[in-house]
Amino acid sequence: MEIRPFRGWRYVGRLDGDISPYVAPPYDVLSAEDKQHYLGEARDNIVAVDLPHVPPTGEGPEEVYRRAADRLAEWESSGVLRQDDPAALYVYEQAFEWAGRTYVRRAMLCGVRATELGRDVIPHEHVFPGPLADRLKLTECTRTQLSPIFGFYEDPAGRVGAVLAEIAAKRPVARAVLNEVVESLWLIDEPARIETVASALRDVPVFIADGHHRYTTALNYIQRLGGAGGLSDDHEANYVMFALVSRDDPGLLILPTHRMIRGLPEGFSVAELADEMGDFEWRRSGTADIGRAGIETLLGCSPPGAMVLIDGPEAQLWVASLQRPEAMAEAVPDATDEWRCLPPSILHELVIEKALKPRTAGELLVSYTPDVQKVVAACRSGEAQLGVILQSIPVGSVVAIASSGGSMPHKSTYFYPKVTTGMVLKPLE
């Protein structure tokens, strides 16, 4: 990939560099209530611009995007935001806890030259037209990339990591705390260091972890500009802001995305599935009273591809392990072996499509969360008739499937934590 620095716009914040009131999670995980919460913290919070239309699943009225662009221009002219000079790369750290352990994930914010998907930038998810329309309209109005795409890359010699670590030993220029994640930012503006990093990544692709709609939007925006005759090869829009993380970074944490299912017939029980689905070995394993750690330990001690099903308000736990792998080959003969072994693939093809959907005359409703306790609570309250806890997917599986041109099943990975919006904004002109 080809990277280059850019003159980012950043919140001025408080005297000590604290910009906590102004940052927010990415647009696609926020509700209208979330937006109001963050605006209650600060009227100039980034959601005022990044989330003009809720939910962002389709294009909204023209005026909401115009108001967002006007608000951004006001921030730039009034000094709420200040543009860096000279152009820089940015070291970006997130320190967080998960399951009793502390992690630090170190990224680099930079511009990556946009290329067609599958060449220098490798996807692993499908995109949908509604969110693309929303993001493209916002980009056209603001002419700014508000949120980075989260990507990972190979750095076996540690050349990039060494530069980032050297910079991160200094005092950060900005910091924030968002949802108990500590965010820190540093600048790299020395030409020698920038060249060291750029040369190390020149022949290395980037795999998209999160932000497929944002990257596709960048390609669509470039196409629009090119069609209007306003795009030179060196135009800033040709470089898309990424948060690049080394594949070997100990903070590159992938959580599974669990399922909460409703729409099944009244009186449904997992025991029915156990009686009829001979492709699996079924084992009762107590109730969800063992807690999140107990459920995750139970799943960790099970064979690869196993899942824990939570049955109804009693929250009875069942462990289902696929005993006949050829069942997946029969169900999806055109898929790769790697894809067939993924826990979400097994769940979708053999449980949801083959066993659950035939049981209902209506629509089977599936919602998603990385939080085991939310699944348990939904089952206990009756909000969900069935909960499914999945094993996590290793980063090597993401790489293998993406490199072969394939796509992961829907909601397969949750790279935790999300990359925060508002640490740096990238102009596109």
VEXDREN-2710 file (C-alpha; in Angstrom, 1 decimal):
% VEXDREN-2710
k/r/px/py/pz
1/MET/0.0/0.0/0.0
2/GLU/1.0/3.6/-0.5
3/ILE/0.6/5.8/2.5
4/ARG/1.2/9.5/3.1
5/PRO/0.8/12.0/5.9
6/PHE/-2.1/14.6/5.9
7/ARG/-2.9/17.8/7.6
8/GLY/-5.6/16.6/10.1
9/TRP/-8.2/18.7/11.8
10/ARG/-8.2/18.1/15.6
11/TYR/-10.3/19.3/18.5
12/VAL/-8.4/22.0/20.5
13/GLY/-10.0/20.6/23.7
14/ARG/-8.8/21.6/27.1
15/LEU/-5.4/22.9/28.1
16/ASP/-4.1/19.5/29.0
17/GLY/-5.2/18.0/25.6
18/ASP/-8.3/16.3/27.0
19/ILE/-10.9/15.9/24.2
20/SER/-13.1/13.4/25.9
21/PRO/-16.3/15.4/25.6
22/TYR/-16.0/15.6/21.8
23/VAL/-15.3/12.1/20.6
24/ALA/-17.8/9.2/20.1
25/PRO/-18.0/5.6/18.8
26/PRO/-18.5/5.1/15.0
27/TYR/-21.8/6.2/13.5
28/ASP/-23.0/2.6/12.8
29/VAL/-23.2/1.6/16.4
30/LEU/-25.1/4.6/17.7
31/SER/-28.9/5.2/18.2
32/ALA/-30.8/8.5/18.4
33/GLU/-30.6/8.2/22.2
34/ASP/-26.8/7.8/22.0
35/LYS/-26.5/10.9/19.8
36/GLN/-28.4/12.9/22.4
37/HIS/-26.3/11.5/25.2
38/TYR/-23.1/12.7/23.5
39/LEU/-24.5/16.0/22.6
40/GLY/-25.5/16.5/26.2
41/GLU/-21.8/16.1/27.1
42/ALA/-20.8/18.8/24.6
43/ARG/-22.8/20.5/21.8
44/ASP/-19.7/20.3/19.6
45/ASN/-19.4/16.5/19.9
46/ILE/-18.5/14.9/16.6
47/VAL/-21.9/13.1/16.4
48/ALA/-23.4/16.5/15.5
49/VAL/-21.6/16.1/12.1
50/ASP/-21.0/12.4/11.8
51/LEU/-24.6/11.2/12.5
52/PRO/-26.9/13.7/10.8
53/HIS/-29.5/11.0/9.9
54/VAL/-30.7/8.3/12.4
55/PRO/-30.7/5.4/11.7
56/PRO/-27.9/5.8/9.1
57/THR/-29.3/2.8/7.0
58/GLY/-30.3/5.0/4.1
59/GLU/-30.0/8.5/2.7
60/GLY/-31.8/11.1/4.8
61/PRO/-33.2/14.5/3.8
62/GLU/-30.7/16.9/2.0
63/GLU/-31.0/19.5/4.7
64/VAL/-29.6/17.3/7.5
65/TYR/-26.3/16.8/5.6
66/ARG/-26.1/20.5/4.8
67/ARG/-26.6/21.4/8.4
68/ALA/-23.8/18.9/9.3
69/ALA/-21.5/20.5/6.8
70/ASP/-22.3/24.0/8.1
71/ARG/-21.6/22.9/11.7
72/LEU/-18.2/21.5/10.7
73/ALA/-17.3/24.7/8.8
74/GLU/-18.3/26.7/11.9
75/TRP/-16.0/24.6/14.1
76/GLU/-13.1/25.1/11.7
77/SER/-13.6/28.9/11.5
78/SER/-14.3/29.5/15.2
79/GLY/-11.3/27.5/16.5
80/VAL/-13.1/24.5/17.9
81/LEU/-11.0/22.5/15.5
82/ARG/-7.5/23.4/14.4
83/GLN/-5.6/22.0/11.4
84/ASP/-2.1/20.6/11.9
85/ASP/0.8/22.0/9.9
86/PRO/2.9/20.4/8.5
87/ALA/1.3/17.2/7.3
88/ALA/1.7/14.3/9.8
89/LEU/1.2/10.7/10.5
90/TYR/-0.5/10.0/13.9
91/VAL/0.3/7.4/16.5
92/TYR/-3.0/6.3/18.1
93/GLU/-3.2/4.1/21.2
94/GLN/-6.2/2.6/22.9
95/ALA/-5.7/1.1/26.4
96/PHE/-8.6/-1.1/27.6
97/GLU/-9.6/-4.1/29.7
98/TRP/-11.4/-7.2/28.7
99/ALA/-12.1/-10.4/30.7
100/GLY/-9.8/-9.2/33.5
101/ARG/-6.8/-8.4/31.3
102/THR/-5.4/-5.1/30.3
103/TYR/-4.5/-4.5/26.6
104/VAL/-2.9/-1.7/24.7
105/ARG/-3.5/-1.5/20.9
106/ARG/-1.2/0.8/19.0
107/ALA/-2.3/2.1/15.5
108/MET/-1.1/4.6/13.0
109/LEU/-3.5/7.1/11.4
110/CYS/-2.5/7.9/7.9
111/GLY/-3.7/8.3/4.3
112/VAL/-3.7/5.1/2.3
113/ARG/-4.0/5.4/-1.5
114/ALA/-7.4/4.1/-2.5
115/THR/-7.3/1.1/-4.9
116/GLU/-10.0/-1.3/-6.0
117/LEU/-10.9/-3.8/-3.3
118/GLY/-8.8/-6.9/-3.4
119/ARG/-5.6/-5.3/-4.5
120/ASP/-3.9/-3.3/-1.8
121/VAL/-7.0/-3.2/0.4
122/ILE/-8.5/-6.5/1.2
123/PRO/-12.1/-6.8/2.4
124/HIS/-13.9/-9.6/4.3
125/GLU/-17.5/-8.3/4.4
126/HIS/-20.3/-7.4/2.1
127/VAL/-21.7/-3.9/2.0
128/PHE/-25.3/-2.7/1.6
129/PRO/-26.6/0.2/-0.5
130/GLY/-28.5/2.1/2.2
131/PRO/-25.5/2.9/4.5
132/LEU/-23.4/3.7/1.4
133/ALA/-26.0/6.3/0.2
134/ASP/-25.9/7.9/3.7
135/ARG/-22.1/8.1/3.9
136/LEU/-21.7/9.3/0.4
137/LYS/-24.1/12.2/0.9
138/LEU/-22.4/13.2/4.1
139/THR/-18.9/13.0/2.4
140/GLU/-20.1/15.1/-0.5
141/CYS/-21.4/17.8/1.8
142/THR/-18.6/17.9/4.3
143/ARG/-15.7/17.1/1.9
144/THR/-14.1/15.5/5.0
145/GLN/-13.4/11.9/6.2
146/LEU/-14.7/12.0/9.7
147/SER/-13.8/8.5/10.9
148/PRO/-10.9/6.2/10.1
149/ILE/-11.2/2.8/8.6
150/PHE/-9.7/0.1/10.9
151/GLY/-7.2/-2.1/9.1
152/PHE/-4.4/-4.5/10.0
153/TYR/-1.2/-5.4/8.2
154/GLU/1.9/-7.6/8.4
155/ASP/5.0/-6.1/10.1
156/PRO/7.1/-9.2/10.9
157/ALA/10.4/-7.3/11.1
158/GLY/8.7/-4.7/13.4
159/ARG/10.0/-1.7/11.4
160/VAL/6.8/0.2/11.7
161/GLY/6.2/-0.9/15.3
162/ALA/9.7/0.4/16.3
163/VAL/8.9/3.9/15.0
164/LEU/5.5/4.0/16.7
165/ALA/6.9/2.8/20.0
166/GLU/9.6/5.5/20.0
167/ILE/7.0/8.3/19.4
168/ALA/4.5/6.8/22.0
169/ALA/7.2/7.1/24.7
170/LYS/6.7/10.9/24.6
171/ARG/3.8/12.9/26.0
172/PRO/0.7/12.7/23.9
173/VAL/-0.7/15.8/22.1
174/ALA/-4.3/14.7/22.8
175/ARG/-6.1/12.2/25.0
176/ALA/-9.6/11.1/25.7
177/VAL/-11.5/8.5/27.7
178/LEU/-14.5/6.9/25.9
179/ASN/-16.5/4.0/27.4
180/GLU/-13.6/3.2/29.8
181/VAL/-11.1/3.0/26.9
182/VAL/-8.1/5.4/27.3
183/GLU/-7.3/7.1/23.9
184/SER/-3.9/8.8/23.2
185/LEU/-2.6/10.6/20.2
186/TRP/0.9/11.6/19.0
187/LEU/2.2/13.2/15.8
188/ILE/5.0/12.0/13.4
189/ASP/6.0/14.9/11.2
190/GLU/9.7/14.2/10.7
191/PRO/10.3/13.3/7.0
192/ALA/12.9/10.6/7.9
193/ARG/10.5/8.7/10.2
194/ILE/7.6/9.1/7.7
195/GLU/9.8/7.6/4.9
196/THR/10.8/4.7/7.2
197/VAL/7.2/3.8/7.8
198/ALA/6.1/4.3/4.2
199/SER/8.9/2.2/2.8
200/ALA/8.1/-0.6/5.3
201/LEU/4.5/-0.8/4.1
202/ARG/5.0/-0.2/0.4
203/ASP/4.6/-3.8/-0.6
204/VAL/2.2/-4.8/2.2
205/PRO/-1.6/-5.0/1.8
206/VAL/-4.0/-3.8/4.4
207/PHE/-6.9/-6.0/5.6
208/ILE/-10.1/-4.1/6.6
209/ALA/-11.1/-5.0/10.1
210/ASP/-14.0/-2.6/10.4
211/GLY/-15.2/0.1/8.0
212/HIS/-16.1/-1.6/4.8
213/HIS/-18.9/0.9/4.1
214/ARG/-16.6/3.8/4.8
215/TYR/-14.0/2.5/2.4
216/THR/-16.5/1.7/-0.4
217/THR/-17.9/5.2/0.2
218/ALA/-14.4/6.6/-0.4
219/LEU/-14.2/4.8/-3.7
220/ASN/-17.6/6.1/-4.7
221/TYR/-16.6/9.6/-3.8
222/ILE/-13.5/9.4/-5.9
223/GLN/-15.6/8.1/-8.8
224/ARG/-18.0/11.1/-8.4
225/LEU/-15.1/13.6/-8.4
226/GLY/-13.5/11.9/-11.3
227/GLY/-16.7/12.0/-13.3
228/ALA/-17.0/15.8/-12.6
229/GLY/-13.4/16.3/-13.9
230/GLY/-12.2/17.5/-10.5
231/LEU/-9.6/14.8/-9.5
232/SER/-5.9/14.9/-10.1
233/ASP/-3.7/11.9/-9.2
234/ASP/-2.4/13.7/-6.2
235/HIS/-5.8/14.9/-5.0
236/GLU/-6.4/14.4/-1.2
237/ALA/-9.5/12.3/-1.8
238/ASN/-7.3/9.6/-3.3
239/TYR/-5.9/8.9/0.1
240/VAL/-8.3/7.3/2.6
241/MET/-7.7/7.7/6.4
242/PHE/-6.9/4.4/8.0
243/ALA/-6.1/3.3/11.6
244/LEU/-3.4/0.7/10.8
245/VAL/-2.6/-1.9/13.4
246/SER/0.0/-4.7/13.1
247/ARG/-1.5/-8.1/12.9
248/ASP/0.9/-9.1/15.7
249/ASP/-0.3/-6.3/18.0
250/PRO/-1.3/-7.9/21.4
251/GLY/-4.3/-5.6/21.5
252/LEU/-5.8/-6.8/18.2
253/LEU/-8.6/-8.5/19.9
254/ILE/-11.4/-10.2/18.0
255/LEU/-14.6/-10.9/19.9
256/PRO/-17.3/-13.3/18.7
257/THR/-20.7/-11.8/17.9
258/HIS/-23.4/-13.8/19.7
259/ARG/-27.0/-14.2/18.6
260/MET/-30.4/-13.6/20.2
261/ILE/-33.2/-15.2/18.3
262/ARG/-37.0/-14.8/18.4
263/GLY/-39.9/-15.6/16.1
264/LEU/-39.9/-19.3/16.9
265/PRO/-43.1/-21.2/17.8
266/GLU/-44.4/-21.0/21.3
267/GLY/-43.0/-23.8/23.4
268/PHE/-39.8/-24.2/21.4
269/SER/-37.0/-26.0/23.2
270/VAL/-33.4/-26.9/22.4
271/ALA/-34.3/-30.5/23.3
272/GLU/-36.3/-30.7/20.1
273/LEU/-33.2/-29.8/18.1
274/ALA/-31.0/-32.2/20.0
275/ASP/-33.5/-35.0/19.2
276/GLU/-33.5/-34.4/15.4
277/MET/-30.1/-32.9/14.5
278/GLY/-27.8/-35.9/14.3
279/ASP/-25.0/-34.0/12.8
280/PHE/-24.2/-32.6/16.2
281/GLU/-23.3/-34.0/19.6
282/TRP/-25.5/-32.4/22.3
283/ARG/-24.7/-32.0/25.9
284/ARG/-26.6/-30.4/28.7
285/SER/-24.3/-28.2/30.9
286/GLY/-26.3/-26.6/33.7
287/THR/-27.8/-23.1/33.5
288/ALA/-26.4/-19.7/32.8
289/ASP/-26.0/-19.1/36.5
290/ILE/-22.4/-20.1/36.0
291/GLY/-22.0/-16.5/34.6
292/ARG/-20.1/-15.1/31.6
293/ALA/-16.7/-16.5/32.6
294/GLY/-18.2/-19.9/33.1
295/ILE/-19.9/-20.0/29.8
296/GLU/-16.8/-18.8/28.0
297/THR/-14.7/-21.4/29.8
298/LEU/-17.3/-24.1/28.8
299/LEU/-17.0/-23.0/25.2
300/GLY/-13.3/-22.8/25.3
301/CYS/-13.1/-26.5/26.5
302/SER/-15.3/-27.6/23.6
303/PRO/-14.1/-28.6/20.1
304/PRO/-13.5/-26.0/17.4
305/GLY/-16.8/-24.8/15.9
306/ALA/-18.9/-25.7/19.0
307/MET/-21.6/-23.3/20.3
308/VAL/-23.5/-22.9/23.5
309/LEU/-27.3/-22.6/23.1
310/ILE/-29.3/-20.9/25.9
311/ASP/-32.8/-22.2/26.1
312/GLY/-35.6/-19.9/27.2
313/PRO/-36.2/-18.2/30.5
314/GLU/-34.7/-21.0/32.5
315/ALA/-31.4/-20.3/30.6
316/GLN/-30.5/-24.0/30.3
317/LEU/-27.2/-24.4/28.6
318/TRP/-26.6/-26.9/25.8
319/VAL/-23.2/-27.4/24.1
320/ALA/-23.6/-28.4/20.4
321/SER/-20.5/-29.8/18.6
322/LEU/-20.5/-30.7/15.0
323/GLN/-19.7/-34.4/14.6
324/ARG/-20.2/-34.8/10.9
325/PRO/-18.2/-32.1/9.1
326/GLU/-19.4/-33.3/5.7
327/ALA/-22.8/-31.8/6.6
328/MET/-21.3/-28.4/5.9
329/ALA/-19.8/-29.6/2.5
330/GLU/-23.3/-30.8/1.6
331/ALA/-25.0/-27.6/2.7
332/VAL/-22.5/-25.2/1.0
333/PRO/-20.5/-27.2/-1.6
334/ASP/-19.0/-24.1/-3.2
335/ALA/-17.5/-22.7/0.0
336/THR/-13.9/-23.2/1.1
337/ASP/-13.0/-25.5/3.9
338/GLU/-11.9/-22.5/6.0
339/TRP/-15.3/-20.8/5.6
340/ARG/-17.2/-24.0/6.4
341/CYS/-15.3/-24.3/9.7
342/LEU/-16.3/-20.9/11.0
343/PRO/-18.7/-21.0/13.9
344/PRO/-21.1/-18.4/12.3
345/SER/-21.2/-20.5/9.1
346/ILE/-22.1/-23.7/11.0
347/LEU/-24.8/-21.8/13.0
348/HIS/-26.3/-20.2/9.9
349/GLU/-26.3/-23.1/7.5
350/LEU/-27.1/-26.0/9.8
351/VAL/-29.0/-24.5/12.6
352/ILE/-30.8/-21.4/11.4
353/GLU/-31.4/-22.3/7.8
354/LYS/-31.9/-26.1/8.2
355/ALA/-33.6/-26.4/11.6
356/LEU/-35.0/-23.1/12.8
357/LYS/-36.5/-21.4/9.7
358/PRO/-38.6/-24.4/8.8
359/ARG/-40.2/-24.2/12.2
360/THR/-41.7/-20.7/11.7
361/ALA/-44.3/-19.5/9.3
362/GLY/-43.2/-15.9/9.9
363/GLU/-39.9/-14.1/10.1
364/LEU/-37.1/-15.4/12.2
365/LEU/-35.6/-12.3/14.0
366/VAL/-31.9/-12.4/14.9
367/SER/-30.1/-9.6/16.8
368/TYR/-26.4/-9.5/17.7
369/THR/-24.1/-8.6/20.6
370/PRO/-20.5/-9.4/21.7
371/ASP/-21.8/-9.4/25.3
372/VAL/-22.6/-12.8/26.8
373/GLN/-24.6/-11.3/29.7
374/LYS/-26.9/-9.5/27.3
375/VAL/-27.8/-12.8/25.6
376/VAL/-28.5/-14.4/29.0
377/ALA/-30.6/-11.4/30.1
378/ALA/-32.6/-11.5/26.8
379/CYS/-33.4/-15.2/27.3
380/ARG/-34.3/-14.8/30.9
381/SER/-36.7/-11.9/30.2
382/GLY/-38.3/-13.6/27.2
383/GLU/-37.0/-11.0/24.8
384/ALA/-35.2/-13.9/23.1
385/GLN/-36.4/-17.5/22.8
386/LEU/-33.0/-18.7/22.0
387/GLY/-29.5/-17.4/22.6
388/VAL/-26.4/-18.7/20.9
389/ILE/-22.8/-18.1/22.2
390/LEU/-20.1/-18.5/19.6
391/GLN/-16.4/-19.1/19.7
392/SER/-14.1/-16.3/18.5
393/ILE/-12.5/-16.4/15.1
394/PRO/-8.7/-16.1/14.9
395/VAL/-7.2/-13.4/12.8
396/GLY/-5.6/-16.0/10.6
397/SER/-9.0/-17.2/9.4
398/VAL/-10.0/-13.6/8.5
399/VAL/-6.8/-13.3/6.5
400/ALA/-7.2/-16.7/4.8
401/ILE/-10.8/-16.0/3.7
402/ALA/-10.2/-12.4/2.7
403/SER/-7.0/-13.4/0.7
404/SER/-9.0/-16.0/-1.3
405/GLY/-11.5/-13.3/-2.3
406/GLY/-14.2/-14.6/0.1
407/SER/-16.4/-12.9/2.6
408/MET/-17.0/-13.8/6.2
409/PRO/-20.6/-14.6/7.3
410/HIS/-22.7/-11.7/8.5
411/LYS/-21.6/-10.4/11.9
412/SER/-18.7/-12.8/12.3
413/THR/-16.1/-10.6/13.9
414/TYR/-16.1/-7.7/16.4
415/PHE/-12.7/-6.1/16.6
416/TYR/-12.8/-4.6/20.1
417/PRO/-12.8/-1.8/20.9
418/LYS/-14.1/0.2/18.0
419/VAL/-11.8/2.9/16.6
420/THR/-13.1/6.2/18.0
421/THR/-14.5/9.0/15.8
422/GLY/-13.2/12.5/16.4
423/MET/-9.6/12.0/17.3
424/VAL/-8.5/13.3/13.9
425/LEU/-10.5/14.4/10.8
426/LYS/-9.1/14.2/7.3
427/PRO/-9.8/16.9/4.7
428/LEU/-10.6/15.6/1.2
429/GLU/-9.6/18.6/-0.8
END
